[in-house]
Amino acid sequence: MFKEVPRIEPTPLAKFVRQKMDELQLSQSVLCRNADFDQGLLSKVLRSMTTNLGLQNALKLAIGLRVPPKTIFDLIDRKDLNELLMNSCAWHQSHEQMEQDSSESR
């Protein structure tokens, strides 16, 4: 007759995303459009079907939800991505400073 669908406990990521969407009064389509985030992937996140996000999608989601990337990285248990991002920003900033110092001394 009717097949009972097992209930999946919402992941911390799903709970957080839904809470932030409610707080910001964002629909799925608006969030996805504003952040260039895949609507199918967002649907899977909200249904707790995945927490497997790469760097690009995690950053897009953070931008769309207006939270620091570290928040998303922690929720998907990818603290390594935050370290990668911070190292990249630190390297870029120091490299820019060296170039600026070099051009000022000319």
Secondary structure, DSSP 8 states (H G I E B T S, - for coil): -----------HHHHHHHHHHHHHT--HHHHHHHHT--HHHHHHHHTTS-----HHHHHHHHHHHT--HHHHHHHTT-HHHHHHHHHHHHHHHHHHHHHHHHHHT-
